[in-house]
Amino acid sequence: MWVDEAIHTLAVAALLAARRKKLSLLDCVGFVVMRRKGAREAFAFDRHFAEEGFAVPLD
């Protein structure tokens, strides 16, 4: 998926607001895209997805 300026801006804002170490811009882009698409579940080994409210079935 192409990351346009709007997605990038929202992701950077989320990254700066989170103020957490080891949270990446790529994670934040994923959160923005998943929320826009209505995704509620993530296949991920990264705890950040669960912290952001996504169901992570591997937990």
ABEGO torsion letter per residue (X at the ends): XBBBAAAAAAAAAAAAAAGBBGBBAAAAAAAAAAAAAGBABBBBABAAAAAAGBBBAAX
